[in-house]
């Protein structure tokens, strides 16, 4: 008998523990080719600064929608991208139809493009399409034409039935035509740039991809002050992120005019590893990332710019994009794309900062306590010391969330669009728990009636549910007027002229503030109410601005929200209480 050494246990031999063949037709598929780079350098690198970003939400993202964006929704998305800080934005495919062409013209003619923002437009390598594309840019301050043609062997053999030389000539001729039409159509006011993509780079032989890119560069003539953008798209993700990085390091090493080339990475998510592929490509030499907010795009989507940017932020690297109001970004994206963001989506999903496990919640609470203690010991605030809370990679407040609020949200999937419509169309910024409450009411409507709910429908349901008025009277109580006074001890006395159950009544009460006094007054008519949360905001600027007050109350065992709108904040808060009370009795 041989003696077994410690740390080398007897191998398991029971066959029942092993996976069994699936029976799926794996013989139909081939593996990806490795890249021979024995001295690869990217594994030892870290990302210490933000790459250049290009958003293609308005082109690649939009063309993947079941219902493409209307001009109004496209403009909403464009304005959002500008506010967030994106300085390179692909705005359309102008030669594909009047909708895209007219949108590009509209943002140029209406002066919607800041001086430091470069718009990009896509075209295929056909003369009539190139001319139409360049024409769409007339008068733009900073613009790039992005030309692509298929270089991958399957496309050469099946789609175009052309040789390598013919495919390369298409890229060369297309580049020359772009330059000719830019010279003919665009004036000196336009800073003009050029981008070329060998499609699909991940399927194209590396040496041939390099050959085509070099031929394109020969025509464009990159030099100091005249860069060329070479975009190497993983239009279909084929390999591990490590092999994708190898391909980028190989290209970066072998391009002859590398210092004048912006090497751009454009991953899709077919294998579910687009974010990793993009990050490793940057480590391997890429300069820029193209993608969409929340990974919108064809099939499994483009790479997710929100996740990429927030990954940098979580490592102490400034993404140079503002994600501080991530719920607003999400609501706008859902409204523009008419698609929901998954509740488990990194950084932005409804549930990503929520811990359901008791042990997780306990660890998080102790983490917050430790942060406060460490900050106090250092004579600093919690915001001035390094973040270190179990299960929370970032402080939720840095993206406009709070842990206390989010933990109460445990099924918020797809509700952001409703909140966006109310804020965008009616200037009502509903508290998060009120969003949940109202979304359930809308869900009941869609369940019973079917079909889609329009913004007009949403507002009609909201008014009927929360805002009784002379044109829409309902509920036990209607407030006519109110008077209040404060004594020397800070106690408020409130007198409210109201109609209660159809009878003119004067309600009187005292308390620590008008709301507390109103609750005391309501007790006289049998209303047992307790304040849980109160929020307010102005709905516009100026002396005549109205205020919206939101009150969460426990009323006779029910937890309900109410809203009041008035130019006087006290009256708005009383109306909000009445809204909740009337709903409780409805």
C-alpha positions as CSV (number, residue, x, y, z in Angstrom):
1,X,0.0,0.0,0.0
2,X,1.3,3.4,-0.9
3,X,1.2,6.2,1.6
4,X,-0.9,9.2,0.6
5,X,0.7,12.5,1.3
6,X,-1.2,15.3,3.0
7,X,-2.8,17.7,0.6
8,X,-3.1,15.1,-2.1
9,X,-6.4,13.3,-1.4
10,X,-7.6,10.2,-3.2
11,X,-9.3,11.2,-6.5
12,X,-13.1,10.7,-6.6
13,X,-13.9,7.7,-8.7
14,X,-17.7,7.5,-8.3
15,X,-19.0,8.2,-11.8
16,X,-22.3,9.6,-10.4
17,X,-20.4,12.7,-9.4
18,X,-19.3,13.6,-12.9
19,X,-21.3,15.7,-15.4
20,X,-22.7,13.7,-18.3
21,X,-22.7,14.6,-22.1
22,X,-25.6,17.0,-22.9
23,X,-26.5,15.4,-26.2
24,X,-26.5,18.9,-27.9
25,X,-24.9,19.2,-31.4
26,X,-21.6,20.6,-30.3
27,X,-19.9,19.3,-33.4
28,X,-21.5,22.1,-35.4
29,X,-19.3,24.8,-33.8
30,X,-15.6,25.6,-33.8
31,X,-13.5,27.2,-31.2
32,X,-11.9,30.6,-31.4
33,X,-8.3,31.0,-32.5
34,X,-5.8,32.0,-29.9
35,X,-3.3,34.9,-30.6
36,X,0.3,34.1,-30.2
37,X,1.8,36.9,-28.0
38,X,4.2,35.3,-25.6
39,X,5.3,38.7,-24.2
40,X,1.8,40.1,-23.9
41,X,1.7,43.1,-21.5
42,X,-1.9,43.8,-20.8
43,X,-2.4,41.3,-17.8
44,X,0.0,43.5,-15.8
45,X,-1.7,46.8,-16.5
46,X,-4.4,48.6,-14.6
47,X,-6.9,51.2,-15.8
48,X,-6.0,54.4,-14.0
49,X,-7.8,57.0,-16.2
50,X,-11.0,57.1,-18.2
51,X,-10.9,56.2,-21.9
52,X,-12.6,58.3,-24.5
53,X,-16.2,57.4,-24.7
54,X,-18.6,57.3,-27.6
55,X,-22.3,56.7,-27.1
56,X,-24.1,55.0,-29.9
57,X,-27.5,54.9,-28.2
58,X,-29.0,57.0,-31.0
59,X,-27.6,54.8,-33.8
60,X,-26.7,51.2,-32.7
61,X,-29.1,51.3,-29.7
62,X,-32.0,52.9,-31.6
63,X,-31.8,50.5,-34.6
64,X,-32.2,47.6,-32.2
65,X,-35.6,48.8,-30.8
66,X,-38.8,47.2,-31.7
67,X,-40.3,50.7,-31.9
68,X,-37.4,53.1,-32.9
69,X,-37.3,56.4,-31.0
70,X,-39.6,59.2,-32.2
71,X,-37.8,62.5,-32.9
72,X,-38.9,63.8,-29.5
73,X,-37.5,60.7,-27.7
74,X,-34.2,60.9,-29.7
75,X,-33.8,64.5,-28.6
76,X,-34.5,63.6,-25.0
77,X,-31.8,60.9,-25.2
78,X,-29.3,63.3,-26.9
79,X,-29.8,66.0,-24.3
80,X,-29.3,63.4,-21.5
81,X,-26.0,62.2,-23.0
82,X,-24.8,65.8,-23.3
83,X,-25.8,66.5,-19.7
84,X,-23.9,63.4,-18.5
85,X,-20.8,64.6,-20.2
86,X,-20.4,62.4,-23.3
87,X,-18.4,64.4,-25.9
88,X,-18.5,61.9,-28.8
89,X,-22.1,60.9,-29.7
90,X,-23.1,58.8,-32.7
91,X,-26.4,60.4,-33.7
92,X,-27.7,58.3,-36.6
93,X,-27.5,56.6,-39.9
94,X,-28.6,59.5,-42.1
95,X,-28.7,57.6,-45.4
96,X,-31.0,55.0,-44.0
97,X,-34.1,57.3,-44.2
98,X,-35.6,60.7,-43.6
99,X,-36.1,60.2,-39.9
100,X,-32.4,59.9,-39.1
101,X,-31.4,62.5,-41.7
102,X,-33.9,65.0,-40.3
103,X,-32.8,64.4,-36.7
104,X,-29.2,65.2,-37.5
105,X,-30.3,68.3,-39.3
106,X,-32.5,69.4,-36.4
107,X,-29.8,69.2,-33.7
108,X,-27.4,71.2,-36.0
109,X,-29.9,73.8,-37.1
110,X,-31.4,74.3,-33.6
111,X,-27.9,74.7,-32.0
112,X,-28.4,71.8,-29.7
113,X,-24.8,70.5,-30.0
114,X,-22.3,72.1,-27.6
115,X,-19.1,73.4,-29.1
116,X,-17.0,70.7,-27.5
117,X,-19.3,67.8,-28.6
118,X,-18.5,65.8,-31.7
119,X,-21.3,64.1,-33.5
120,X,-20.7,61.0,-35.6
121,X,-22.8,59.5,-38.4
122,X,-22.5,56.0,-39.9
123,X,-22.5,55.1,-43.5
124,X,-21.8,52.1,-45.7
125,X,-19.2,52.3,-48.4
126,X,-21.5,53.3,-51.3
127,X,-21.1,56.6,-53.1
128,X,-24.8,57.7,-53.0
129,X,-25.0,56.9,-49.3
130,X,-21.7,58.7,-48.5
131,X,-22.9,61.8,-50.2
132,X,-26.2,61.8,-48.3
133,X,-24.4,61.2,-45.1
134,X,-22.0,64.1,-45.5
135,X,-24.8,66.3,-46.6
136,X,-26.5,65.7,-43.2
137,X,-23.5,67.3,-41.5
138,X,-23.6,70.6,-43.3
139,X,-23.0,73.4,-40.8
140,X,-21.9,71.2,-37.9
141,X,-19.0,72.5,-35.8
142,X,-17.4,69.1,-35.0
143,X,-18.4,66.0,-37.0
144,X,-17.1,62.5,-37.8
145,X,-18.1,60.2,-40.6
146,X,-17.9,56.6,-39.6
147,X,-17.6,54.2,-42.6
148,X,-17.6,50.4,-42.4
149,X,-17.5,47.5,-44.7
150,X,-17.4,43.7,-44.2
151,X,-14.0,42.1,-44.0
152,X,-14.7,38.8,-42.2
153,X,-14.3,35.6,-44.3
154,X,-17.9,34.4,-43.9
155,X,-19.1,37.8,-45.4
156,X,-16.5,37.7,-48.1
157,X,-17.5,34.1,-49.1
158,X,-21.3,34.1,-48.4
159,X,-22.6,37.7,-48.6
160,X,-20.4,39.5,-51.1
161,X,-18.5,36.7,-52.8
162,X,-15.5,38.9,-53.1
163,X,-11.7,38.4,-52.7
164,X,-9.6,40.0,-50.0
165,X,-8.3,42.5,-52.6
166,X,-11.8,43.5,-53.6
167,X,-12.9,44.0,-50.0
168,X,-9.9,46.1,-49.2
169,X,-10.6,48.2,-52.3
170,X,-14.1,48.9,-51.1
171,X,-12.6,50.4,-47.9
172,X,-10.1,52.4,-49.8
173,X,-12.6,53.8,-52.3
174,X,-15.1,54.6,-49.5
175,X,-12.5,56.5,-47.6
176,X,-11.5,58.5,-50.6
177,X,-15.2,59.3,-51.4
178,X,-15.8,60.5,-47.8
179,X,-12.8,62.9,-48.2
180,X,-14.0,64.2,-51.5
181,X,-17.6,64.9,-50.4
182,X,-16.4,66.4,-47.1
183,X,-14.2,68.8,-49.2
184,X,-17.1,69.6,-51.5
185,X,-20.0,69.9,-49.0
186,X,-18.6,71.0,-45.6
187,X,-17.3,74.5,-45.0
188,X,-14.3,75.7,-42.9
189,X,-16.6,76.0,-39.9
190,X,-16.6,72.2,-39.5
191,X,-13.9,70.3,-37.8
192,X,-14.1,67.1,-39.7
193,X,-13.0,63.6,-38.6
194,X,-13.0,60.1,-40.0
195,X,-13.6,56.7,-38.5
196,X,-13.3,53.3,-40.2
197,X,-14.5,49.9,-39.0
198,X,-13.5,46.5,-40.5
199,X,-16.6,44.5,-40.0
200,X,-16.6,42.0,-38.1
201,X,-13.1,42.5,-36.6
202,X,-13.4,39.5,-34.2
203,X,-14.0,37.2,-37.2
204,X,-11.4,38.8,-39.5
205,X,-7.9,37.3,-39.9
206,X,-5.6,39.6,-37.9
207,X,-3.1,40.2,-40.6
208,X,-5.9,41.0,-43.1
209,X,-7.6,43.4,-40.7
210,X,-4.3,45.2,-40.3
211,X,-3.8,45.3,-44.1
212,X,-7.1,46.9,-44.6
213,X,-6.7,49.4,-41.8
214,X,-3.2,50.4,-43.2
215,X,-4.7,50.9,-46.7
216,X,-7.4,53.1,-45.3
217,X,-4.7,55.1,-43.3
218,X,-2.7,55.5,-46.5
219,X,-5.7,57.4,-48.1
220,X,-6.6,59.4,-45.0
221,X,-3.0,60.3,-44.1
222,X,-3.1,60.5,-40.3
223,X,-0.5,62.8,-38.9
224,X,-0.1,65.3,-36.1
225,X,-3.4,67.1,-35.7
226,X,-5.1,64.7,-38.1
227,X,-6.1,61.5,-36.3
228,X,-8.0,58.6,-37.7
229,X,-10.3,56.5,-35.6
230,X,-10.0,52.8,-36.2
231,X,-12.8,51.0,-34.6
232,X,-12.4,47.2,-34.2
233,X,-15.9,45.9,-33.6
234,X,-16.8,42.7,-31.8
235,X,-20.2,42.9,-33.6
236,X,-20.6,39.2,-32.6
237,X,-18.7,38.3,-29.5
238,X,-16.7,35.2,-30.3
239,X,-14.0,34.6,-27.7
240,X,-13.0,35.1,-24.1
241,X,-12.2,38.6,-23.1
242,X,-8.5,37.6,-22.8
243,X,-8.3,36.6,-26.5
244,X,-10.1,39.8,-27.4
245,X,-7.4,41.7,-25.5
246,X,-4.7,39.8,-27.3
247,X,-6.2,40.9,-30.6
248,X,-6.1,44.5,-29.5
249,X,-2.6,44.3,-28.2
250,X,-1.5,42.7,-31.5
251,X,-3.2,45.5,-33.6
252,X,-1.8,48.2,-31.3
253,X,1.7,46.9,-31.7
254,X,1.6,46.5,-35.4
255,X,-0.2,49.6,-36.7
256,X,2.4,51.8,-38.4
257,X,1.1,55.2,-37.4
258,X,-0.1,54.3,-34.0
259,X,0.5,57.7,-32.4
260,X,-2.0,59.2,-34.8
261,X,-4.6,56.5,-34.4
262,X,-7.5,56.4,-31.9
263,X,-8.0,52.7,-31.5
264,X,-11.7,52.1,-30.6
265,X,-13.3,49.1,-29.1
266,X,-17.0,48.2,-29.8
267,X,-18.0,45.1,-28.0
268,X,-21.3,43.3,-28.2
269,X,-22.5,41.0,-25.5
270,X,-23.3,37.7,-27.2
271,X,-21.2,35.7,-24.7
272,X,-22.2,37.9,-21.8
273,X,-18.6,39.3,-21.3
274,X,-18.7,42.6,-23.2
275,X,-17.8,44.7,-20.1
276,X,-14.8,42.5,-19.4
277,X,-13.8,42.5,-23.1
278,X,-13.9,46.3,-23.2
279,X,-11.9,46.7,-20.0
280,X,-9.2,44.3,-21.1
281,X,-9.0,45.9,-24.5
282,X,-8.3,49.2,-22.8
283,X,-5.5,47.5,-20.8
284,X,-4.3,46.1,-24.2
285,X,-4.0,49.5,-25.8
286,X,-7.4,50.7,-27.0
287,X,-8.1,54.4,-26.5
288,X,-11.9,54.6,-26.8
289,X,-15.0,52.6,-25.9
290,X,-18.2,52.6,-28.0
291,X,-21.4,51.5,-26.3
292,X,-24.9,52.3,-25.1
293,X,-26.4,53.2,-21.7
294,X,-27.4,50.0,-19.9
295,X,-26.2,47.8,-22.8
296,X,-29.0,48.6,-25.2
297,X,-28.3,47.2,-28.7
298,X,-28.7,44.4,-31.2
299,X,-29.3,40.8,-29.9
300,X,-27.8,40.7,-26.4
301,X,-26.8,44.3,-26.6
302,X,-23.8,46.7,-27.0
303,X,-21.4,47.0,-24.1
304,X,-22.9,48.8,-21.2
305,X,-21.5,52.3,-20.7
306,X,-23.1,52.8,-17.3
307,X,-21.4,49.7,-15.9
308,X,-18.1,50.5,-17.4
309,X,-18.1,54.1,-16.1
310,X,-19.3,53.1,-12.6
311,X,-16.7,50.3,-12.5
312,X,-14.0,53.0,-12.8
313,X,-15.7,55.1,-10.2
314,X,-15.8,52.2,-7.7
315,X,-12.0,51.9,-8.1
316,X,-11.4,55.6,-7.4
317,X,-11.0,56.6,-11.1
318,X,-13.0,59.5,-12.4
319,X,-15.1,58.2,-15.3
320,X,-15.5,61.8,-16.5
321,X,-19.2,61.0,-16.9
322,X,-21.8,62.1,-14.3
323,X,-23.7,59.2,-12.9
324,X,-24.8,61.0,-9.7
325,X,-28.5,60.9,-10.6
326,X,-28.6,57.3,-11.8
327,X,-32.4,56.9,-11.4
328,X,-33.0,59.9,-13.6
329,X,-30.6,58.4,-16.2
330,X,-32.5,55.1,-16.0
331,X,-36.0,56.7,-16.2
332,X,-35.0,58.7,-19.3
333,X,-33.5,55.6,-20.9
334,X,-36.6,53.6,-20.2
335,X,-38.8,56.4,-21.6
336,X,-36.7,56.8,-24.7
337,X,-36.1,53.1,-25.4
338,X,-39.5,52.0,-24.2
339,X,-37.6,49.1,-22.5
340,X,-37.2,48.3,-18.8
341,X,-33.9,48.2,-17.0
342,X,-33.6,44.9,-15.1
343,X,-33.9,45.3,-11.3
344,X,-30.6,43.5,-10.8
345,X,-28.7,45.6,-13.4
346,X,-25.3,46.7,-12.0
347,X,-25.4,50.0,-10.1
348,X,-28.8,51.2,-11.5
349,X,-31.2,48.3,-10.9
350,X,-33.9,48.7,-8.2
351,X,-32.5,45.9,-6.1
352,X,-28.8,46.3,-6.4
353,X,-28.3,48.0,-3.0
354,X,-31.0,45.9,-1.3
355,X,-30.1,43.1,1.1
356,X,-32.8,40.6,1.9
357,X,-30.6,38.4,3.9
358,X,-30.6,39.2,7.6
359,X,-26.9,38.5,7.9
360,X,-26.2,40.8,5.0
361,X,-28.3,43.6,6.5
362,X,-26.6,43.2,9.8
363,X,-23.1,43.4,8.2
364,X,-24.2,46.5,6.3
365,X,-25.5,48.2,9.4
366,X,-22.3,47.4,11.2
367,X,-20.3,48.7,8.3
368,X,-22.2,52.1,8.4
369,X,-21.6,52.3,12.2
370,X,-17.8,51.6,11.7
371,X,-17.6,54.2,9.0
372,X,-19.1,56.8,11.3
373,X,-16.8,55.8,14.1
374,X,-13.7,55.9,11.9
375,X,-14.7,59.3,10.5
376,X,-15.3,60.7,14.0
377,X,-11.9,59.4,15.2
378,X,-10.2,61.1,12.3
379,X,-12.0,64.3,12.7
380,X,-13.6,64.0,9.3
381,X,-17.0,63.3,7.7
382,X,-18.0,59.9,6.3
383,X,-17.7,61.4,2.8
384,X,-14.1,62.2,3.4
385,X,-12.8,58.7,4.2
386,X,-12.4,55.6,2.1
387,X,-15.7,53.7,1.6
388,X,-15.7,50.3,3.3
389,X,-19.2,48.8,3.9
390,X,-19.8,45.1,3.4
391,X,-21.9,44.1,0.4
392,X,-22.0,47.7,-1.0
393,X,-19.2,48.4,-3.5
394,X,-20.1,52.1,-3.6
395,X,-22.1,54.5,-1.4
396,X,-25.6,54.5,-2.8
397,X,-25.9,58.2,-2.1
398,X,-23.2,58.9,-4.6
399,X,-25.6,57.9,-7.4
400,X,-28.7,59.6,-5.8
401,X,-29.8,56.6,-3.7
402,X,-29.9,56.0,0.0
403,X,-29.6,52.6,1.6
404,X,-32.5,53.2,4.0
405,X,-34.8,54.1,1.1
406,X,-33.7,51.4,-1.3
407,X,-33.9,48.6,1.2
408,X,-37.7,49.1,1.2
409,X,-37.9,48.6,-2.6
410,X,-38.0,45.0,-3.4
411,X,-40.0,44.8,-6.6
412,X,-39.5,47.9,-8.7
413,X,-38.9,46.4,-12.1
414,X,-40.1,48.5,-15.0
415,X,-41.6,51.3,-12.9
416,X,-39.2,54.1,-13.8
417,X,-41.0,55.0,-17.0
418,X,-44.1,56.0,-15.1
419,X,-42.1,58.2,-12.7
420,X,-40.3,59.8,-15.6
421,X,-43.5,60.8,-17.4
422,X,-44.9,62.4,-14.2
423,X,-41.6,64.3,-13.7
424,X,-41.0,65.2,-17.3
425,X,-44.6,66.2,-18.2
426,X,-45.9,67.5,-14.9
427,X,-42.8,68.4,-12.8
428,X,-43.8,65.9,-10.0
429,X,-40.7,64.1,-8.6
430,X,-42.4,61.3,-6.7
431,X,-40.6,59.8,-3.6
432,X,-39.5,56.3,-4.4
433,X,-42.0,54.5,-2.2
434,X,-44.8,56.5,-3.7
435,X,-43.6,55.4,-7.1
436,X,-44.0,51.9,-6.0
437,X,-47.5,52.6,-4.7
438,X,-48.7,54.3,-7.9
439,X,-47.1,51.8,-10.2
440,X,-49.2,49.1,-8.6
441,X,-52.3,51.2,-9.4
442,X,-51.2,51.5,-13.1
443,X,-50.5,47.8,-13.1
444,X,-54.1,47.1,-12.1
445,X,-55.3,49.3,-15.0
446,X,-53.1,47.4,-17.5
447,X,-54.1,44.1,-16.1
448,X,-57.8,44.8,-16.4
449,X,-57.8,46.8,-19.7
450,X,-54.8,45.4,-21.5
451,X,-52.7,47.4,-24.0
452,X,-50.3,50.2,-23.3
453,X,-50.9,53.2,-21.0
454,X,-50.1,56.5,-22.6
455,X,-48.7,59.5,-20.7
456,X,-52.2,61.1,-20.8
457,X,-53.7,57.9,-19.3
458,X,-51.1,58.0,-16.5
459,X,-51.9,61.6,-15.6
460,X,-55.6,60.9,-15.7
461,X,-55.2,58.0,-13.3
462,X,-52.9,59.9,-11.0
463,X,-55.3,62.9,-10.7
464,X,-58.2,60.6,-10.0
465,X,-56.2,58.7,-7.4
466,X,-54.4,61.6,-5.6
467,X,-55.8,65.0,-6.5
468,X,-59.5,65.6,-5.9
469,X,-60.6,69.1,-6.8
470,X,-63.7,71.0,-7.8
471,X,-63.7,69.3,-11.2
472,X,-63.0,65.9,-9.7
473,X,-64.6,65.9,-6.2
474,X,-64.3,62.8,-4.0
475,X,-63.5,61.9,-0.5
476,X,-64.7,62.7,3.0
477,X,-62.9,66.0,3.4
478,X,-62.4,69.1,1.3
479,X,-60.3,72.0,2.8
480,X,-61.6,75.5,2.2
481,X,-59.1,77.7,4.1
482,X,-56.8,77.6,7.1
483,X,-55.2,79.8,9.7
484,X,-52.4,79.0,12.1
485,X,-50.5,80.6,14.9
486,X,-47.4,79.7,17.0
487,X,-47.2,80.4,20.7
488,X,-44.0,81.3,22.7
489,X,-43.2,77.6,23.3
490,X,-43.3,76.8,19.6
491,X,-46.6,75.0,19.6
492,X,-48.8,75.6,16.6
493,X,-52.5,76.1,16.7
494,X,-54.4,75.4,13.5
495,X,-57.9,76.2,12.4
496,X,-59.2,74.7,9.2
497,X,-62.5,75.5,7.5
498,X,-63.5,72.3,5.7
499,X,-66.4,70.2,4.4
500,X,-66.5,66.9,6.3
501,X,-68.9,64.2,5.0
502,X,-70.9,67.0,3.3
503,X,-71.1,69.3,6.3
504,X,-69.4,72.6,6.7
505,X,-67.0,72.2,9.7
506,X,-64.2,74.0,11.5
507,X,-61.4,71.7,12.5
508,X,-59.1,72.8,15.3
509,X,-55.9,71.3,16.6
510,X,-52.5,71.9,18.1
511,X,-49.1,70.3,17.6
512,X,-45.5,70.7,16.8
513,X,-46.0,72.2,13.4
514,X,-49.0,72.6,11.1
515,X,-49.0,69.0,9.9
516,X,-49.0,67.7,13.5
517,X,-51.7,70.2,14.4
518,X,-53.8,69.0,11.5
519,X,-53.5,65.4,12.6
520,X,-54.8,66.5,16.0
521,X,-57.7,68.3,14.4
522,X,-58.6,65.3,12.3
523,X,-58.8,63.1,15.4
524,X,-62.0,65.0,16.2
525,X,-63.7,63.5,13.1
526,X,-62.5,60.0,13.8
527,X,-59.3,60.0,11.7
528,X,-56.4,58.3,13.4
529,X,-53.4,59.4,11.3
530,X,-49.6,59.2,11.9
531,X,-46.9,60.8,9.8
532,X,-44.3,58.4,8.3
533,X,-42.5,60.5,5.7
534,X,-42.7,64.0,4.3
535,X,-41.1,65.5,1.2
536,X,-41.6,68.6,-0.9
537,X,-40.2,70.5,-3.8
538,X,-40.9,73.5,-5.9
539,X,-42.4,72.8,-9.4
540,X,-41.0,75.9,-11.0
541,X,-39.0,79.1,-10.3
542,X,-40.3,82.5,-9.4
543,X,-42.6,84.1,-6.8
544,X,-45.7,82.4,-8.1
545,X,-44.1,79.0,-8.2
546,X,-46.2,76.1,-6.9
547,X,-44.9,73.5,-4.4
548,X,-45.7,69.8,-4.4
549,X,-45.9,68.1,-1.0
550,X,-45.8,64.4,-0.5
551,X,-46.9,62.8,2.8
552,X,-46.8,59.1,3.7
553,X,-49.3,58.4,6.5
554,X,-50.4,55.4,8.6
555,X,-54.2,56.0,8.7
556,X,-56.4,53.5,10.5
557,X,-53.9,50.7,9.9
558,X,-53.3,51.6,6.2
559,X,-50.1,53.1,4.9
560,X,-50.9,55.5,2.1
561,X,-49.4,58.5,0.3
562,X,-51.0,61.8,-0.4
563,X,-50.0,64.7,-2.5
564,X,-50.9,68.4,-2.4
565,X,-50.1,71.1,-4.9
566,X,-50.3,74.8,-4.0
567,X,-48.4,78.1,-4.2
568,X,-48.3,78.0,-0.4
569,X,-46.2,75.2,1.1
570,X,-48.4,74.9,4.3
571,X,-51.6,74.6,2.2
572,X,-49.8,72.1,-0.1
573,X,-48.9,69.9,3.0
574,X,-52.5,70.1,4.3
575,X,-53.8,69.1,0.9
576,X,-51.4,66.2,0.9
577,X,-52.8,65.0,4.3
578,X,-56.3,65.3,3.0
579,X,-55.3,63.4,-0.2
580,X,-54.1,60.5,2.0
581,X,-57.0,60.6,4.4
582,X,-59.6,60.6,1.6
583,X,-57.8,57.7,-0.1
584,X,-57.9,55.7,3.1
585,X,-61.7,56.1,3.3
586,X,-62.3,55.5,-0.4
